[in-house]
Every structure is written in structure tokens, then in C-alpha cells.
Amino acid sequence: KPENIIVTESPTGERIKLIDFGLAIHVGPRPAERVTGHGGTMGTPLYMSPEQCRGKPVDGRSDIYSLGVILFELLVGQPPFVGETPMEIFMKHIFNDPPRPSSFPSERPVPPAFDHVTGLALEKHPSARPQTALEFRRALDQALLTTQALSPDSRSSATLADVGRVARQRALGIATVEQRASEETPDRVIPIVEGDPESTTSLTTLLRHLGFRTEALTAFDASHPLAGIAMIYDIRDDPENALDDLARRFTEGEIEARGLIVVGPDSPFAVIEKALEIGIEDYVPAGRAARLLPRTLRRLLRRRITAD
């Protein structure tokens, strides 16, 4: 967080240092957004990664996310996600896509190249972010290079060529991943553990409209080929009891959370919080299913493609 970054003077110029005060007591005007406490999930909600908000183990890629939040704030003047309570901010980190810095009105607009680099750092899943600080620095260098090349004052044809090469390589890399996922998806039947018939029917219709084939299940089948890879459980009919049942089956080792997508209500937060606490990796609020489900399914299927 910004409070742990200081600028000092040295004989060679300014130096940036990271400091850590441990457990801090906030005395500023935004106590709901900047809190640190003993036990449970610790950190500053405004700058916490999605996995940290879920109470999951974190590594250096969580710091990349936090650095992305700070970069966003440097560019725009505010963090990407704000709210009245820590839980509201947690939910935004976990579920909401960050806005583009260039979309904010400003006397000095943010160059579009920085939309890409902040988006990389703010990816929901650690594996999709730059894996090290050096990778993030290289992404920043590319953004600066692109901005310089597109500036009216730039006269370097070599720079333009470099930018074009980087852009083409990036585009080819993205196209390759998306092509592999799209080629694999139609051959996969996505199993759905049914909840309320009317709700599940609308979910099935949505998936078919998005190009997925579906298979209705009345109960979990641990022997299903996609068990542990990509399976949807609709709990909207009775979320509390469904989550209790999942927690028991996780504990007994009957099923595993990996590859399980739980579609549940958008509120209350207590339901979502409970799902995260018992180990659900992919909770999709029903109101956001049209946007989140395709992305989540393709990510899980891509993970299987990579493993294969």
C-alpha cells in the first residue's frame, strides 16, 4: 500500500524504499477501507489481491496485484475498487473487472498502453499475472515504449518497429491461447448439478447460447470425466443447506473444490462469504453469470489442456 512506500534522497538521486510497519492502526478518514486486524484475513482491503480476500495462501504474485492497484491509483487518483465496507471491497476484488485507467476523465488522459499493463497486474488469478517483479517491469517498459512511439514527438522508426513487433507477438500469443480454448470447448459437455428447475433451465439456456453443451446431473458424480476439472453446481434453490452439504463432502473427501463452479445468489454477502470460507474457488453470482461463467469455464478447460 502507498503508506509503505517512501522516497528518500541519496547521493545518486531519489530512491524508493519499501517499509513494513506490521499491524497498523488507521487514523485517517477512511476506516472502512484501510484496516488491519489480528486473525482471519489480514491486510488493507483497497490493495488486497483476490486470493488474499478469500483467505487463501499468497505469494509474490499477490504483491504484483497490490502493485497494480497502486499503479492504477497513480494514474487515476483513486484505487480501482472502493466501497463503504471491507466486505464490499473484498467482493469487488474477487468478482468485478477493474475499470480501464484511460476511461477516467482527466486533463492529461492516461495512455491506452497502460490499460493493458494495469489489466495484467490486476488479473483475478495469479497465474494470469506477471509472475515476477521483473516481468511486471518489462510490461511497464513496453507500455512506456508504446506510449513514446505513438507520441507526436516521436521520430524513431526503430522504436515504432520494436513496438509493432511486440504488439504482433502479444496478439499471436493471445490468439493461440484463445484458439486452443475455443477448439476444445465444443467437445466438452459441461455437467450441471441441478438446483431449482426453472433457474437451472435458464442457466442451461445461457451456456448453450454461449456455445457450450450441457449435461444435467441430479447429484454429484465423482466418476464423471469432468469431475475436478469443470462442473457447475446451482445452489440458488437452497444456498445455506447446499453449502453445508458441500462443506461436509469436502471434509470427508467425497468431492473436491477444484474445478467446481458454484452459481449462487448475488446477495446476501453472508452466503458468498460462507462459500469462500469452505473452499469454493469459483463462486459465480447468478446476476453476473453471463459475463463470468464463460471466462471461468474456459480458464478451467485451458488448465486441463495445459495439463494434457
Residue pairs with C-beta under 8 A, 6 or more apart in sequence:
1 34
1 44
1 46
1 47
1 66
1 70
2 70
2 73
3 21
3 24
4 18
4 19
4 20
4 21
5 16
5 17
5 18
5 19
5 70
6 16
6 17
6 19
7 14
7 15
7 16
7 17
8 14
8 15
8 17
9 15
23 36
23 37
23 38
23 42
24 36
25 36
26 34
26 35
26 36
28 34
32 83
32 84
32 85
32 86
33 44
33 45
33 46
33 82
33 83
33 86
33 89
34 44
34 45
34 46
35 44
35 45
35 86
36 42
36 43
36 44
40 55
41 48
41 52
41 53
41 55
41 90
43 52
45 53
45 83
45 86
45 89
45 90
45 93
46 69
46 79
46 81
46 82
46 89
47 66
47 69
47 70
47 79
48 66
48 89
48 90
48 93
49 58
49 61
49 62
49 65
49 66
49 93
49 126
50 65
50 93
50 94
50 124
50 125
51 57
51 58
51 62
51 126
52 58
52 62
53 90
53 93
53 94
54 94
54 276
55 276
55 277
59 126
60 131
60 132
60 133
61 126
61 127
61 129
61 130
61 131
62 126
63 133
64 121
64 129
64 130
64 131
64 132
64 133
64 136
65 121
65 122
65 123
65 126
65 129
67 121
67 133
67 136
68 118
68 120
68 121
68 122
68 129
68 136
69 79
69 80
69 121
69 122
71 114
71 117
71 118
71 121
71 140
72 79
72 80
72 98
72 101
72 118
72 122
73 79
75 101
75 110
75 114
75 118
76 101
76 104
76 106
76 110
77 104
80 98
80 99
80 118
80 122
81 89
81 92
81 93
81 96
81 98
82 89
83 89
83 92
87 269
87 273
88 269
91 269
91 272
94 124
94 276
94 283
95 285
95 288
95 292
97 291
98 118
98 119
98 122
100 112
100 115
100 119
101 110
101 114
101 115
101 118
102 109
102 110
102 111
102 112
102 114
102 115
104 110
111 143
111 146
111 147
111 150
113 142
113 143
113 144
113 146
113 147
113 150
114 143
114 147
116 139
116 143
117 136
117 139
117 140
117 142
117 143
120 128
120 129
120 130
120 136
120 139
121 129
121 130
121 136
121 139
122 129
123 129
125 299
129 136
130 136
130 138
130 139
142 166
145 159
145 162
145 163
145 166
146 163
146 166
146 167
148 154
148 159
149 156
149 159
149 160
149 162
149 163
150 163
154 160
177 302
180 302
180 305
181 298
181 301
181 302
181 305
184 301
184 302
184 305
185 211
185 212
185 297
185 298
185 301
186 211
186 212
186 213
188 212
188 213
188 226
188 230
188 301
189 213
189 214
189 215
189 226
190 207
190 212
190 213
190 214
190 215
190 226
190 230
190 231
190 232
190 297
191 214
191 215
191 216
191 217
191 221
191 224
191 226
191 231
191 232
192 200
192 203
192 204
192 207
192 214
192 215
192 216
192 217
192 231
192 232
192 233
192 234
193 217
193 218
193 219
193 220
193 231
193 232
193 233
193 234
194 200
194 216
194 217
194 218
194 234
195 233
195 234
195 235
195 236
195 237
195 238
195 242
196 234
196 236
196 237
199 234
199 236
199 237
199 286
200 216
200 234
203 232
203 234
203 263
203 286
203 289
204 214
204 216
206 289
206 290
206 293
207 214
207 293
208 214
210 290
210 293
210 294
212 294
212 297
217 224
220 227
220 231
220 233
220 249
220 254
220 255
221 227
222 254
222 255
224 231
226 259
227 255
227 259
228 256
228 258
228 259
229 259
229 300
229 301
229 303
229 304
230 259
230 261
230 297
230 300
230 301
230 304
231 259
231 260
231 261
232 261
232 262
232 263
232 293
233 242
233 246
233 260
233 261
233 262
233 263
234 263
235 242
235 243
235 262
235 263
235 264
236 263
236 264
236 265
236 286
239 264
239 265
239 271
240 271
240 274
243 271
243 274
243 275
243 278
246 255
246 262
246 278
246 280
247 278
249 255
250 256
250 257
250 278
250 279
257 278
257 279
257 280
257 281
258 281
259 300
260 280
260 281
260 282
261 282
261 284
261 293
261 296
261 297
261 300
262 275
262 280
262 282
262 283
262 284
263 284
263 286
263 289
263 293
264 271
264 272
264 275
264 283
264 284
264 285
264 286
265 271
265 285
265 286
266 285
266 286
266 287
266 288
272 283
272 285
275 283
276 283
282 296
282 300
284 292
284 293
284 296
285 292
